Amino acid sequence: MEQQELSLKPYAQNYGLIYGGYSILVLLLLYFFNYDQNTGISLLSFLINTAIVFIAIHRYKLDNANNLSLSSAIKLGLAIGAIGGLIYAVYMYIHYTYLQPEFITTLKEGLKTQVEAEIERQNLKGEEADTTREIATLFASPFFMATSALISILLKTLFISLVVGLIKKN
């Protein structure tokens, strides 16, 4: 008689909430302590994110009678990324729209300067120049930043869960 696998849902929900909460905490700490994102903070954050996914997969394997398939590990990692990423993306949109809108303003001004220099360098005129300006403005919006963060988290958790799944699979 073959043993049924445990549901991934409770593990994904619990660790997805932890992942999203931790991501929000990092953004808030950077904001309140007026830090810029740097390599050290990024590396520490990646290690903690890796630990969250690793612990979730490890707990699932232990609770599933020490059975783990690579597909289950990847599904669990992506589910954690989807839940945590959605929580973080929604908060990030709210953060940059209401709590720190000056960041978006500064980003748009810097991007505008770069775009104008590039338009001048490439000698773009009329509709081409206007389209380039519109696209650049799109990249500096809270919605685009939140969407990019969600995609980034999904890719990160896919990679982490793939590596952890390859290490821990039966």
N, C-alpha and C positions, 0 to 999 in steps of 0.2 A: 504494500500500500504506500503510495507516494504522499509525502507530507506537503500540505498546502503552505504557500509562502505567506508571510505576514503582509498586511496592508502597509504601503508606504505613506499613506495619508497622514497618520498622526506624527510620524517622524518629520515629514516635510513641513507640516504646520508648525510644530514646536520649534524646530531649528530654523525654519524660514522666518518666524517671528524674531528669534534671537538674532539672525543675520541682519534683518531689516532694522531692528532696534540698535544693534551695534553700529551699523552704517550711519544712522541718524545721529547717534552719540558722537561719532567722529566728526561729522559735519558741524554739529553744535559746538564741540570743543574748539575746533578750528576757528569758528566764528567768534565765540566769546573770549577766547584768549588771543584773538587777532593774529593767528598763525597763517602762514601760507603753506600750501601743500608742498612737501619736499620729499626727497628720496627716502629718508629715514622713516617718516610717518607713513609713506606709501608701503614700504617694506614691512613695517610692523603691522599695518592694517591687513596686508595680504597674508601674513603668517597667521593672524587671528582668524581671518576668513577661512583659511585652509583648515585651521583647527576645528572650526565650527562644522564644516562639511565632513572632515575626517571623523569627528566624534559621532555625528549623526549616522554615518555609514557603519562605523564600528558598533554602535549601540544596536542598529538594525541587524547586523550580522549576529551579534550575541543573542538577541531576542528571537532570532529566526533559526535557532538550533545550529548556530555556526555555519549556516549556509548563506552564500552571497554570490550572485551572478554579476557579471560585468554590466549587463543591461539594467539590473536593479540598482546598482550603484550609480549609474549615469542618470537613470530616471529620478532617483532620490536627490542627487546633486542639482539637476535641472529644476526639480520642483522647489527645492530650497531657494535656488536662485530666482525663480519666478515669484515666489511669495515675498522673499526678502527684497528683491528688486522692485516689485510693485509698491511695496510699503515705502521704500526709500525714494523711488521716483515721485510718488505723490507728495511726500514730505519735501523733497528737493524743489519741486515746482512751487509749493506754498512758501518755502524758505526764500527762494530768489524772487518771488513775486511780491511778498509782503514784508518779510523780515529783513532782507538784504537786497533791495532793488538797486541800490547804488552799485553793486557788483556788476549787474547786467548793464547799467549805464556806462560804467568804466570799460567793460568788455566791448560794448558796441562802439564806443569812441576809439578805442585802440584798433578794433577791426576796421572801422571806417577809414582811419589813417592808412592802414596797410592796403586796403582795397583801392583807395584813391591813388596811392603810389603805384600799385600794380596796373591800374587802368591807364595811368599816364605812361608807364613804362611800355605797355603793350599798345599804346596809342588807340585805345578803344573809343568809339564814338556812339552816340545815340542809344539805340535799343540795346546793343551789347553792353554798354556801360551801365545802363539802368538795370538790366537783368543781373549783372554781376553784383551790383549794390543790393538788390533785393535778396539774392541768395545769401550774401554775407550777413544781412540782417537776420535772416532765418536762423543761421547758425548761432547767433547770440541771443536766442530767446530761452526763457525758462523751460518751455515745453520741449525744445530740441535738446537742451541739456539733460532734462529728466529722462527723455527717451534714450539718449546716448548712454546714460548711467544704467538704465535697465538692460540694454543690449550688452554693455560691458560686464555687468554682473552675471548675466546668463552665460556669456562666453567664459568668464572666469570660473564659474561653478561647473561648467561642462568640462573644462580642462582639469580642474582639481578632482572632480568625481571620476574622471577617466583614469587619472594616475592612481588615486586611492583604490578604485575598483580593480585595477590591474594588480596592485600590490596585495589586496585583501581577498580577492576572489578565490573560490575553491578550485 
